[in-house]
């Protein structure tokens, strides 16, 4: 019942859409390739990709054709029937990863929820129900559900939503992951980590540390869960980031780029883990619907085409080289460049929102992150001219910001 509460708080007018986002004052009307256009037809070079989602840019002609054709067939049936597109996409992902089986979802948070349920179920089925706790890392981001914010443990995510779901142990993002062993107990079910932290500020787990985590899991008979919601699907020059380190997880979560803008996620697993999930143990009304499967299969067609990842690697090299030069010329603005592939970050000496706002003024879309970082997540289809254009805009942005900074004090003062 509206306005039924009688208290002394000032009445606030809430908009029809909950104000849960600090939105920039632009609205994207349409897009083409790597460019977005607002309602006034102003052009923006998109280096955010909808937070790592639009990996193939806007209105990719093959995706538009696929969606149009599928729309004329069937959008939704239900998982109470076979969905051939699911079977095909699952088989193809299995052939190109560690996985033997998988569950399709609508989002990354759903994929992570599935992974956490799977880890608990695995140990319960193996007569170790006391193993339910999951080790996660400070600064991580695994979603916005009650369980996934508990997994992160960040105050900004959990404030006001207590009591938190129990069962997570948070450890620092160590340079030496062997220190994680101290947190493992008889109740530990799994270690969950992002191979490249996105929201956490583009922090990559080294190949050596990935191998340490794999060895720890094997030693203690626990599972390794990789959250590749943001860093997967070609963004790091390989289909998945874990493939750089030559290890395999037990469970992997993916979303964002797998649908290139269409809601889709997946939870991949080994046969040993997956066989614990029998009929009725998990479900989703929309997960793996025919429309999403048509898109997912077409995205995979494009990513797995000869030369696609070679192109991503070349564009990454050119962009990183340009960003390193930019940092050298503007050290008062940019502290360092980090990341891999086309998942790069600029750690700044100023607050990210100011940089993001200045970029919008110059027709460049970038995304803020933790640890004073701005993310550069361009579509994987960018060309050299798009890199040159971005670097030109970034140079102007840095120069303008430097003019607004106070003059540095000399050593004599």
GICORNOR-V958138 format. One record per helix or strand. SS is the DSSP state (A for helix, B for strand). FROM is the first residue (numbers start at 1). TO is the last residue. If there is no record, write none. Layout:
ss=[SS;SS]
from=[FROM;FROM]
to=[TO;TO]
This chain:
ss=[B;B;B;A;B;A;A;B;A;B;A;A;B;A;B;B;B;A;B;A;B;A;B;A;A;A;B;B;A;B;B;B;A]
from=[28;35;43;49;58;61;84;101;108;133;146;155;168;177;188;196;203;207;223;241;251;256;265;271;290;308;334;343;352;364;367;373;384]
to=[33;38;46;52;58;71;95;105;125;137;152;158;171;183;193;197;204;220;227;244;254;258;269;274;303;329;340;348;361;365;369;376;404]
